[in-house]
C-alpha cells in the first residue's frame, strides 16, 4: 500500500496541472519526484510479490503447471517437492526457477520480463519448454549437503558427479521424474 | 504540453494503483509496458517544456568569478 500512499498526493498535483495547464515550481518538483518515488516503491513491490505462486499461475499458460503441483501421484518432481513441503509453498516456482545465488535472482527477473512479452504477444510454442538448461545448482544448493543425498550410491559415482557438474546430465529425465507432467505444459489444451 | 504530461503521469499512477491493489500477470504487464513508458514520457515532456521555456539555459552569470 505504500506506493498508493505516495501516488495519491502525486495524483492531486498532476490533476492540478491538468486542470490549470501549469504548475508552480515547488509543485512541479513534487510532481516529478512523487510519481518517480511511487514507481520506485512499485518496482520493489512487484519484484517481491512476483515471487508468489499465485502470480506465476495467473497467466493462463502457467495455470495448469501450478495446478499440477497439487498432484500426489509422484509423477512430477515439482509436485513431490510442493506436496511434501520441501520448498516454500508460497514461492515454489521461484525457489527452483530463480537459479542459485544473487545472479539467479537477476536472471529470474530478466526472464520474467521476457515471459510477460511472450505471454502478451503470444510469442511462444506449446507445449512450453524450458528456455536453455535448468540450473541444477537450484537442486544441489539444498541436496548436495544432505546426508540422505550423499548416502545414495549413484550420487557417489565420480562419473555421474562430473556429468552433473559439467551439465551434460540433469537430475530429471534419466533418474528422477520430469519436473512437470507433459499434460500441464500444453497450456490447458489437449496434448 | 504540460497538460499532456500530467495526463500521462496520471495514467501511469492509475496503472500503479491498479497493480498495487491486484497484482497478477496482466497488471504486471501493464505496469511494465504501459505505466513505465507513460511515466517516462510524462517526465520527458515536462522537462522538454521547461527546457523550451529556458529553464536549463545558461545565462552566462552562473560561472565562478575569476576576479
Contacts between the chains, C-beta under 8 A, distances in Angstrom:
chain1	res1	chain2	res2	distance
A	1	B	20	6.7
A	3	B	16	5.7
A	3	B	17	7.8
A	3	B	20	5.0
A	4	B	16	7.7
A	4	B	17	5.6
A	4	B	20	5.1
A	4	B	21	7.7
A	7	B	13	4.7
A	7	B	16	5.4
A	7	B	17	5.9
A	7	B	20	7.9
A	10	B	9	7.4
A	10	B	13	6.0
A	11	B	10	6.2
A	11	B	13	5.0
A	14	B	6	4.4
A	14	B	9	4.5
A	14	B	10	5.0
A	14	B	13	7.0
A	15	B	6	7.3
A	15	B	10	6.8
A	17	B	2	5.6
A	17	B	3	7.2
A	17	B	5	7.4
A	17	B	6	3.9
A	18	B	3	5.5
A	18	B	6	4.1
A	18	B	7	5.8
A	18	B	10	6.7
A	21	B	2	5.7
A	21	B	3	5.4
A	22	B	2	5.9
A	23	B	2	6.6
A	23	B	6	7.9
A	28	B	46	7.3
A	28	B	50	7.8
A	31	B	6	7.6
A	31	B	9	7.1
A	31	B	46	7.7
A	32	B	43	6.2
A	32	B	46	6.7
A	35	B	9	5.5
A	35	B	12	6.4
A	35	B	13	6.1
A	35	B	39	5.9
A	35	B	42	7.4
A	35	B	43	7.9
A	36	B	39	7.4
A	36	B	43	7.4
A	38	B	13	6.7
A	38	B	16	5.8
A	39	B	12	7.2
A	39	B	16	6.3
A	39	B	35	7.3
A	39	B	36	7.1
A	39	B	39	5.8
A	42	B	16	4.9
A	42	B	19	6.4
A	42	B	20	6.7
A	42	B	31	6.7
A	42	B	35	7.8
A	45	B	19	7.8
A	45	B	20	6.4
A	45	B	23	7.5
A	46	B	19	6.6
A	46	B	23	6.6
A	46	B	28	5.8
A	46	B	31	6.1
A	49	B	23	5.0
A	50	B	23	7.3
A	50	B	28	6.2
A	54	B	24	7.6
A	55	B	23	6.4
A	55	B	24	6.2
A	55	B	25	6.9
A	55	B	28	7.3
A	58	B	24	3.6
A	58	B	25	4.4
A	58	B	26	7.2
A	59	B	25	3.9
A	113	B	32	6.6
A	116	B	25	7.0
A	116	B	28	6.4
A	116	B	29	4.6
A	116	B	32	6.1
A	116	B	33	7.3
A	117	B	33	7.9
A	119	B	25	6.3
A	119	B	29	7.2
A	120	B	29	5.4
A	120	B	33	7.3
